[in-house]
């Protein structure tokens, strides 16, 4: 049995490591200079903001689903809502 989600996370970690090595010319295990607790704290603050942003979209989508029961019309509205 294979867990595709775990495998995807492992692949993301490998790619992130490669990017970090190229960018900083060191590995995480070799780097003893950075303030990793502060980095972690800042990343967690960013993550909380990203999560809150995504959570704020859910009620808007639920409201659109209630207002537009026709799937085709709903699809057009949702596409417009998320248009870049």
N, CA and C atoms as an extended XYZ file, in Angstrom:
252
Properties=species:S:1:pos:R:3:atomname:S:1:resname:S:1:resid:I:1 pbc="F F F"
N         0.847       -1.183        0.000 N   UNK     1
C         0.000        0.000        0.000 CA  UNK     1
C         0.890        1.242        0.000 C   UNK     1
N         0.494        2.260       -0.785 N   UNK     2
C         1.260        3.508       -0.874 CA  UNK     2
C         0.373        4.683       -0.515 C   UNK     2
N         0.948        5.642        0.166 N   UNK     3
C         0.233        6.861        0.519 CA  UNK     3
C         0.679        7.967       -0.433 C   UNK     3
N        -0.164        8.281       -1.391 N   UNK     4
C         0.187        9.274       -2.420 CA  UNK     4
C         0.398       10.665       -1.828 C   UNK     4
N        -0.343       10.986       -0.775 N   UNK     5
C        -0.188       12.304       -0.151 CA  UNK     5
C         1.196       12.417        0.483 C   UNK     5
N         1.586       11.405        1.245 N   UNK     6
C         2.910       11.416        1.876 CA  UNK     6
C         4.005       11.456        0.826 C   UNK     6
N         3.847       10.694       -0.237 N   UNK     7
C         4.847       10.712       -1.315 CA  UNK     7
C         4.945       12.094       -1.953 C   UNK     7
N         3.822       12.774       -2.122 N   UNK     8
C         3.830       14.123       -2.693 CA  UNK     8
C         4.545       15.098       -1.761 C   UNK     8
N         4.312       14.961       -0.451 N   UNK     9
C         4.991       15.829        0.522 CA  UNK     9
C         6.490       15.567        0.501 C   UNK     9
N         6.891       14.320        0.438 N   UNK    10
C         8.316       13.978        0.371 CA  UNK    10
C         8.950       14.608       -0.868 C   UNK    10
N         8.271       14.528       -1.991 N   UNK    11
C         8.777       15.137       -3.221 CA  UNK    11
C         8.890       16.655       -3.069 C   UNK    11
N         7.888       17.288       -2.449 N   UNK    12
C         7.945       18.736       -2.199 CA  UNK    12
C         9.140       19.089       -1.327 C   UNK    12
N         9.395       18.275       -0.285 N   UNK    13
C        10.539       18.515        0.592 CA  UNK    13
C        11.857       18.410       -0.170 C   UNK    13
N        11.961       17.421       -1.033 N   UNK    14
C        13.182       17.264       -1.831 CA  UNK    14
C        13.397       18.474       -2.737 C   UNK    14
N        12.345       18.918       -3.406 N   UNK    15
C        12.456       20.072       -4.302 CA  UNK    15
C        12.801       21.337       -3.522 C   UNK    15
N        12.175       21.494       -2.348 N   UNK    16
C        12.462       22.670       -1.514 CA  UNK    16
C        13.918       22.653       -1.047 C   UNK    16
N        14.421       21.486       -0.690 N   UNK    17
C        15.815       21.360       -0.282 CA  UNK    17
C        16.743       21.759       -1.425 C   UNK    17
N        16.460       21.273       -2.610 N   UNK    18
C        17.288       21.617       -3.775 CA  UNK    18
C        17.286       23.121       -4.026 C   UNK    18
N        16.111       23.754       -3.932 N   UNK    19
C        16.025       25.211       -4.126 CA  UNK    19
C        16.832       25.943       -3.057 C   UNK    19
N        16.725       25.480       -1.802 N   UNK    20
C        17.461       26.118       -0.709 CA  UNK    20
C        18.959       26.002       -0.878 C   UNK    20
N        19.421       24.844       -1.304 N   UNK    21
C        20.862       24.643       -1.521 CA  UNK    21
C        21.358       25.572       -2.618 C   UNK    21
N        20.591       25.685       -3.704 N   UNK    22
C        20.985       26.592       -4.788 CA  UNK    22
C        20.980       28.047       -4.327 C   UNK    22
N        19.951       28.423       -3.564 N   UNK    23
C        19.800       29.814       -3.152 CA  UNK    23
C        20.827       30.221       -2.098 C   UNK    23
N        21.051       29.370       -1.091 N   UNK    24
C        21.891       29.734        0.050 CA  UNK    24
C        23.272       29.073        0.031 C   UNK    24
N        23.494       28.184       -0.934 N   UNK    25
C        24.779       27.498       -1.090 CA  UNK    25
C        25.183       26.737        0.181 C   UNK    25
N        24.187       26.180        0.859 N   UNK    26
C        24.433       25.351        2.037 CA  UNK    26
C        23.207       24.465        2.256 C   UNK    26
N        23.384       23.455        3.083 N   UNK    27
C        22.242       22.614        3.448 CA  UNK    27
C        21.726       23.058        4.814 C   UNK    27
N        20.527       22.646        5.124 N   UNK    28
C        19.964       22.968        6.430 CA  UNK    28
C        20.801       22.340        7.546 C   UNK    28
N        21.284       21.126        7.333 N   UNK    29
C        22.076       20.461        8.379 CA  UNK    29
C        23.421       21.139        8.605 C   UNK    29
N        23.950       21.806        7.590 N   UNK    30
C        25.252       22.484        7.719 CA  UNK    30
C        25.111       23.913        8.250 C   UNK    30
N        23.924       24.489        8.141 N   UNK    31
C        23.720       25.890        8.513 CA  UNK    31
C        23.440       25.985       10.016 C   UNK    31
N        24.373       26.570       10.743 N   UNK    32
C        24.202       26.770       12.184 CA  UNK    32
C        24.192       28.253       12.544 C   UNK    32
N        23.994       29.099       11.544 N   UNK    33
C        24.088       30.539       11.761 CA  UNK    33
C        22.728       31.216       11.888 C   UNK    33
N        21.720       30.690       11.249 N   UNK    34
C        20.421       31.350       11.227 CA  UNK    34
C        19.640       31.143       12.517 C   UNK    34
N        18.710       32.040       12.766 N   UNK    35
C        17.809       31.955       13.913 CA  UNK    35
C        16.564       31.179       13.465 C   UNK    35
N        16.646       29.863       13.560 N   UNK    36
C        15.593       29.016       13.016 CA  UNK    36
C        14.283       29.143       13.768 C   UNK    36
N        14.328       29.411       15.071 N   UNK    37
C        13.079       29.594       15.813 CA  UNK    37
C        12.346       30.830       15.310 C   UNK    37
N        13.071       31.897       15.049 N   UNK    38
C        12.439       33.102       14.517 CA  UNK    38
C        11.897       32.857       13.116 C   UNK    38
N        12.681       32.155       12.287 N   UNK    39
C        12.194       31.809       10.947 CA  UNK    39
C        10.903       31.001       11.034 C   UNK    39
N        10.898       30.016       11.925 N   UNK    40
C         9.710       29.183       12.095 CA  UNK    40
C         8.516       30.021       12.522 C   UNK    40
N         8.722       30.879       13.505 N   UNK    41
C         7.650       31.736       13.992 CA  UNK    41
C         7.081       32.588       12.861 C   UNK    41
N         7.954       33.208       12.078 N   UNK    42
C         7.496       34.050       10.962 CA  UNK    42
C         6.754       33.221        9.920 C   UNK    42
N         7.243       32.025        9.623 N   UNK    43
C         6.565       31.156        8.659 CA  UNK    43
C         5.190       30.733        9.169 C   UNK    43
N         5.092       30.455       10.472 N   UNK    44
C         3.805       30.079       11.045 CA  UNK    44
C         2.816       31.238       11.023 C   UNK    44
N         3.321       32.451       11.243 N   UNK    45
C         2.447       33.620       11.114 CA  UNK    45
C         1.939       33.745        9.685 C   UNK    45
N         2.823       33.570        8.709 N   UNK    46
C         2.404       33.593        7.307 CA  UNK    46
C         1.373       32.507        7.037 C   UNK    46
N         1.638       31.302        7.544 N   UNK    47
C         0.717       30.184        7.323 CA  UNK    47
C        -0.655       30.479        7.916 C   UNK    47
N        -0.685       31.085        9.098 N   UNK    48
C        -1.967       31.435        9.718 CA  UNK    48
C        -2.732       32.423        8.848 C   UNK    48
N        -2.024       33.369        8.268 N   UNK    49
C        -2.684       34.338        7.393 CA  UNK    49
C        -3.205       33.668        6.118 C   UNK    49
N        -2.406       32.787        5.531 N   UNK    50
C        -2.852       32.077        4.326 CA  UNK    50
C        -4.076       31.229        4.636 C   UNK    50
N        -4.066       30.571        5.780 N   UNK    51
C        -5.192       29.732        6.193 CA  UNK    51
C        -6.444       30.582        6.381 C   UNK    51
N        -6.316       31.705        7.071 N   UNK    52
C        -7.460       32.596        7.306 CA  UNK    52
C        -8.013       33.113        5.983 C   UNK    52
N        -7.138       33.447        5.053 N   UNK    53
C        -7.570       33.906        3.728 CA  UNK    53
C        -8.409       32.827        3.043 C   UNK    53
N        -7.905       31.599        3.019 N   UNK    54
C        -8.642       30.499        2.383 CA  UNK    54
C        -9.947       30.216        3.108 C   UNK    54
N        -9.922       30.294        4.446 N   UNK    55
C       -11.147       30.070        5.220 CA  UNK    55
C       -12.190       31.139        4.916 C   UNK    55
N       -11.749       32.353        4.607 N   UNK    56
C       -12.694       33.443        4.322 CA  UNK    56
C       -13.427       33.224        3.002 C   UNK    56
N       -12.857       32.404        2.135 N   UNK    57
C       -13.479       32.136        0.836 CA  UNK    57
C       -14.635       31.148        0.966 C   UNK    57
N       -14.570       30.252        1.933 N   UNK    58
C       -15.582       29.196        2.071 CA  UNK    58
C       -16.995       29.760        2.215 C   UNK    58
N       -17.257       30.720        3.114 N   UNK    59
C       -18.622       31.250        3.213 CA  UNK    59
C       -19.101       31.910        1.914 C   UNK    59
N       -18.188       32.579        1.227 N   UNK    60
C       -18.564       33.212       -0.044 CA  UNK    60
C       -18.971       32.156       -1.069 C   UNK    60
N       -18.224       31.055       -1.126 N   UNK    61
C       -18.575       29.977       -2.052 CA  UNK    61
C       -19.893       29.307       -1.659 C   UNK    61
N       -20.086       29.093       -0.364 N   UNK    62
C       -21.343       28.501        0.093 CA  UNK    62
C       -22.530       29.378       -0.277 C   UNK    62
N       -22.359       30.683       -0.138 N   UNK    63
C       -23.426       31.622       -0.489 CA  UNK    63
C       -23.712       31.579       -1.989 C   UNK    63
N       -22.656       31.495       -2.802 N   UNK    64
C       -22.855       31.394       -4.249 CA  UNK    64
C       -23.571       30.102       -4.620 C   UNK    64
N       -23.234       29.008       -3.959 N   UNK    65
C       -23.889       27.725       -4.234 CA  UNK    65
C       -25.377       27.821       -3.942 C   UNK    65
N       -25.740       28.485       -2.852 N   UNK    66
C       -27.162       28.659       -2.512 CA  UNK    66
C       -27.873       29.580       -3.505 C   UNK    66
N       -27.188       30.629       -3.941 N   UNK    67
C       -27.807       31.600       -4.853 CA  UNK    67
C       -27.932       31.082       -6.273 C   UNK    67
N       -27.034       30.204       -6.704 N   UNK    68
C       -27.013       29.737       -8.087 CA  UNK    68
C       -27.076       28.209       -8.127 C   UNK    68
N       -28.287       27.644       -8.031 N   UNK    69
C       -28.415       26.186       -8.020 CA  UNK    69
C       -28.084       25.543       -9.376 C   UNK    69
N       -28.122       26.326      -10.441 N   UNK    70
C       -27.776       25.807      -11.764 CA  UNK    70
C       -26.259       25.697      -11.861 C   UNK    70
N       -25.760       24.463      -12.076 N   UNK    71
C       -24.315       24.229      -12.067 CA  UNK    71
C       -23.568       25.027      -13.125 C   UNK    71
N       -24.151       25.179      -14.288 N   UNK    72
C       -23.466       25.908      -15.353 CA  UNK    72
C       -23.335       27.381      -14.983 C   UNK    72
N       -24.397       27.947      -14.477 N   UNK    73
C       -24.363       29.350      -14.057 CA  UNK    73
C       -23.409       29.522      -12.873 C   UNK    73
N       -23.471       28.590      -11.939 N   UNK    74
C       -22.582       28.631      -10.780 CA  UNK    74
C       -21.125       28.580      -11.234 C   UNK    74
N       -20.833       27.693      -12.178 N   UNK    75
C       -19.464       27.583      -12.685 CA  UNK    75
C       -18.961       28.888      -13.259 C   UNK    75
N       -19.805       29.567      -14.016 N   UNK    76
C       -19.411       30.852      -14.604 CA  UNK    76
C       -19.153       31.891      -13.515 C   UNK    76
N       -20.003       31.902      -12.508 N   UNK    77
C       -19.846       32.860      -11.405 CA  UNK    77
C       -18.562       32.562      -10.617 C   UNK    77
N       -18.320       31.287      -10.332 N   UNK    78
C       -17.121       30.909       -9.579 CA  UNK    78
C       -15.864       31.253      -10.373 C   UNK    78
N       -15.884       30.982      -11.684 N   UNK    79
C       -14.731       31.341      -12.508 CA  UNK    79
C       -14.480       32.849      -12.459 C   UNK    79
N       -15.533       33.637      -12.502 N   UNK    80
C       -15.394       35.095      -12.433 CA  UNK    80
C       -14.864       35.518      -11.056 C   UNK    80
N       -15.332       34.856      -10.018 N   UNK    81
C       -14.923       35.142       -8.640 CA  UNK    81
C       -13.422       34.934       -8.457 C   UNK    81
N       -12.885       33.903       -9.088 N   UNK    82
C       -11.476       33.553       -8.935 CA  UNK    82
C       -10.606       34.023      -10.101 C   UNK    82
N       -11.156       34.836      -10.969 N   UNK    83
C       -10.404       35.325      -12.124 CA  UNK    83
C        -9.177       36.097      -11.661 C   UNK    83
N        -8.079       35.804      -12.308 N   UNK    84
C        -6.812       36.476      -11.953 CA  UNK    84
C        -6.634       37.732      -12.748 C   UNK    84
